[in-house]
Structures are given as structure tokens and as C-alpha cells.
Amino acid sequence: MRILLVFAHYFSGEDNPRHASTDLSRQDDRRLAIESAILAWRGHFGTTAVLDVGNKAFHLGPRSDHTVDIVVATTNDKHLMTPEFCAKAGAQVAKFEMDNPRMLGFKAQEVFASLRNSYDMFVFSEDDLKINDAQIVDKLAWFNQTFGYKRVLFPNRVEWNRAGPALKTYIDGDLAGRVSKVMKSFVADDEVLYGSPLGQPASFQRARNPHSGFFAVTRDQLSYWIDQPHWLDRDCNFVSPLESSATLGIAKTFSIYKPYGHSASFLEIEHLDSRFTGMKLPVRTRL
């Protein structure tokens, strides 16, 4: 499978920063995040090797069945990508003239459309999201083949709570049900889907809060999306331009599901930050 992966990436140190992407004190953290995110894809979907400890040598193994081309979409020179890292990681930087860098997700959609016939899967990701699962592409393909092209599976976004108990924390929640109600008003569908990937029972629920900062669509799904009247309408009414460009167009076109309950870890992506789990909040025993 040929995969086009586009990261939305921006960094610019500013006075009185509101976001990590504009906080000069976080520059090293942000560079490490985007580099770790890119290298995770390269590691999982590149050439493998076996370390022969006895002979002190690496033996190259087979490549992945999937080929991933990586593009980092950014604005002018407001980024942390170096030519040396790009050459090592096989990543290309695409620079766009934009007044609002939080709308880079829409530029990613333009890139997808321009290459719609060249790839089998199109993946968008914010720049601080890391995959830890070599089967993520196969799982996405399984969901599409099992439940049809009008349904999309989003990963659960995960943070590691390092400030308190060592909890793997899924970022979810819906303010008084408003997000869920609005998102489900676009496309009517079943509340829960059941399947047996790898012979194990799994459940997938219409997302209460669909935003993951990540999505993946097949070529057929992208074509269907492009044919809709709302394609690239740049509607920013879901939270902010950042969340809207990553989520709202998908929600207007497809039913968005996430694994839940005992199946929550079936598809997840790590948020390389502890902004949310670092907050001092009460701990409850159940949802």
C-alpha cells in the first residue's frame, strides 16, 4: 500500500505565548516531538534489521509491505525542520503562505487532492502525535473493509500521566453532549459497531469527541469527500481552526468511530505532551 502522510507543523517563539507552538521555552520539546513522530513512521514502515550480538553486526531484513511518503506542511520558515534531519528521515518540507498557521490542515487536504490518484491511503497528523503500533495501517484498512467506506476510524489520543500516578490516559469528553450532538447531526449511523479483528471481539462507538488531531482515508474515501459540496469550505466552527481542519470536514462526510471500553487500545496515538494530564483534576473511579 502506498501512503501519503502529511504533518501540520509550525513553530514561532512569541511574547505571551498561548500555545506550545509559540512558546520559545518549548522549542527543544517541539523539535523532539516532530522528529520522534516522523521517525516512528519511518521505523515501523521502513527496512528492518536484526542485531547479531555474537558477531557484532546488523543484518538487514525485509522492508514493510507499505511505503510511506512524508510531507511536513508549514508556513514560510516558521518550523523546526533541518535539512540534515529531512535527508536522514526522508521527509519533504512544503511551505505555504498563510496568515493563520492553525489552518494548515486545510493545506494538507489540498496536497491530498493534488495527489489523489497516486496513493492508496492519505494520513493527516498534527506534529506532536506519535504512532507506537506497527499494525496501525492494517487496522485502519481492516475497519474500512469491514464497515464500509462511509465510516472512518479515529485513534484514541493518549497521554502518559507523569505528574501523578503512572496512568495511560485517553483524552476524551464532551461538554454537556454538545460536540457529540453537533457531529452526529451531519451523518446518521449506528451508535456502536462490533467486530472481531485478529479473532478478538472489539467495539467501536460513535465518537463523543471525535478530534484526534489525526485522520486516515483511503483513495475511494478521499474521492467521495472531494465530491461533496462542503469540500475545502474552510469551515472553522468546531472549536478552532486547528480542530476544524483536522476533524470537521471528515465529520460532515463520514461517521467517525473510536474504539472504546476494553477495546480502547485497539487503535491509539500518543500525544507527546502532558498539557492535559498535567492538570490538577479529581480522579473518579468510573466514567
N, C-alpha and C positions, 0 to 999 in steps of 0.2 A: 504494500500500500504506500502511495506517495502522499506525504503530509506536508502542508504548509503551516508553519507556526509563526504567528506574529505577536510579539510582545509590545505593549504600550509602555514606553519608558520616558521619564522626564525627571530632571533634577536641576534645581537652581537655588542656591543659597539666598535667602531674603531676610530682611528685617521683619521681626514679629511673624515668624512662620506659623501657618495654620496646619500644615501637613508635613509629614516626614520628607516628602519630595522637595520641600523648600527650606528644610532645616539644615543649616550648614554643619551643625554638630553631628548630624546623622549621615554625613557624606560617605564615610567609610562603610557604615552599615548598609547603605543603599547600594553601593558598588558591590559589596559582598553578596547582597540579595540577588541582584540581576545576574551576576556571574554564576552563582550557585544554581539559579533557576535554569539557565542555559546549559550548564554542564550536566545537570541531571538528565535533560533530554538527550544530550549527546552520549552520556554514559549508558543510558538504557537502550538507546536505539542506534548505537554505533557498533564498532568492532569489539569483540570480547577477547580476553586473554586469560591464560592460566599461568600463575606463578609457580614455577617448578623450584621449590625450595632447595631440593637436593642438588640440582645442577645450577642453581642461582641464575635462572633465565626466565624470561617471559615467552610463552608460546602463544602466538595469535590464534584465535578461534574464529568461528563463523560470525558474520555480520547479522544484524537484526533483519527480519523479513520486511521491516518497514523503513522507509527512507524519509528523513525529516529535513526540510529546508527551513532555516531560521532567519527571520527578519525582525529587527528591532526598530519600531516606528517611534520617532522622536521629533522634536521641534528644533530646527537650526542646530546650534551647538549646545543646547541645554540637555546634556546627557553625560553619562559616566563610562561610556564605552571607549576603549582604547584600540588602536589598530592592532597592537600585539595580541590582545585577548581575542579580538574578532578573527584574526588569522588562525589562532590556535583552536578556537571553538567552531569555526566555520559559520560565523554569523555575519549578516549584512545589516548595515545601518541605513534606514530610509528616513531622510529629513524632510519635514513638511513645514511650510509657513502657516502658523496658526496663532490666533490671538489667545485662545483658551486651550492649554495643553490637556486639560481634563476631557477634551473631546477627541483624543487620539484614537479611541476605539472606533469612531466613525471612519477615520482614515484607514484603519485596519480592514474595515469592511470594503472600502474602495479597492484596496490591494487584492482582497479575495475575489471581488467581481472581475478585476482585470485578468485574473489567472484562473477563472472558474473551470476551464476545460483542461487544466494542466495537473490537477491534483485530485486525489480521492477523498481527502479529508482536510478541513480547514479549521485550525485551532487558534483561538484568541486567548491571551493571558495578560493579566497585569504583571508588573515587573518584579513582584516580591512573592510569587507563588511557585512552589517547588513540587514537582512530582516525585513520589517515592515508590512508585509501582510500575514495574516493567510491563504489566499487563493492561495498563490504562487504555491503550488504543484498542486492544482486543475486547475489553469490557464495553467500551463505547460502541464498537461495531456489533457486539452481541445484542446490546439493548436495541439498537436501530433495526437489526434483522428480526428480532423477536417481537417488537411492539410497533413497528412501522415508522415511516419517515415523518409523520406529523407529531411525533413525540421526541423530546430531547432530554437526555440525562445530564444533569449538572453534578459536579462533585461536591461533597460536603467540604467546606473550608475548615481547616483545623489549626488551632494554635496549641503550643505546649505551654502550660501554665508553670512558669519557672519561679514566680514570685511567692507562691504558696505551695499547696500540695502538688505533687507531680501528676497533674491531671491532663489527659488529652482532651481538649475542649472543642466541641463543634460550635461554630458561630452560626446562630440561627435567631429566631424570634421575630415577632410580627406585632407592631404597635396596634393593639386593640383589633387585630384582624384586618386592618385597612389594606395593608400591602397584599395579603392573600386575596382579598375580595376583588381588588382592582385587577390584579394579574389574571385571575381566573375568569374575569369578565370578558377577556379577549377571545379565549378558546375554551369551549366547554368540553369536558372529558371526565373519565373515571377518576375518583379520588385516590384509589390505590391500585397498583398493578402487582401481580405476583409472578415470579419466575423461578427457574432453577439453574442458574449459571454454575457450571462445573459440578452439576449434580447436587448443589446445596440450595435449599429454599431461600428466597430473598424477596424483600418487599420494597416497593418504590412508591413514594407518596407525592401528590401534587405539592410543590414546594410552598411552604408557608412564607418564607423569604427567599425568593429564587436567586438573589445575587450571590455569585461565587467569585466574580472577577475573572471568570474563565468560561468558555464555551467551545464546543466542537460540533461541527455539522459536516455531513457528507456532501459530495458534489450534487447529488439529487436534492438534498435539503437546501443547499445554497441556491440552486436554480429556482426552487419553489419560493424561497424567501425573496429573491430578486424580482420575481414576477408579481409580488404583492404591491398594492398602491402605496403602502407606507415604507417601502424600501428606501433607506437612507433619507428619511424625513427629518432626521436630526432632532427628534422629539426628546427633550431633556426633562420631562415631568416625573421621572422616577428618581427620587432623592436628589441627585445632582447629575451634571453631565457625565461624570465618571461612571456612576452606576447605570445611567441610562444607556450609554454607548455600549456597555458590556451586556446588558440584560433586556432592555425594554423592547428592542426590535425582535429579539427571539420570542419574548412573551407574547407579542402581538401576532406571531406567526405559528408558534408551536405550543404544545402542552409541555411545561417544564416539570420534571420529576427529580427527586433526590432519593437516594437510599435512606432508610430510616429504621429506628429501633435497633434490633440485633444485626441488621444489615448495613448499618451506617458506615462501616469501614469498607464496604464493597468498592466504593469509589470516593476518594478523598484527595485533597490537595492541601499542602502545608503553607500557611501564611507565615512568612519569615519575619514575624513581628510579634510583639506581645502587647500591642496597644490596647486590645480589648480585654484579654485575660489578666492584664496588669492592673485593672481597675479593682478597687475595693468594693466588692458586692457580697451580699449574703449568699450562702450556699444552701440550696434546698435539696431534699432527698429525692425528688422526682419532678418531672415536668408538670 
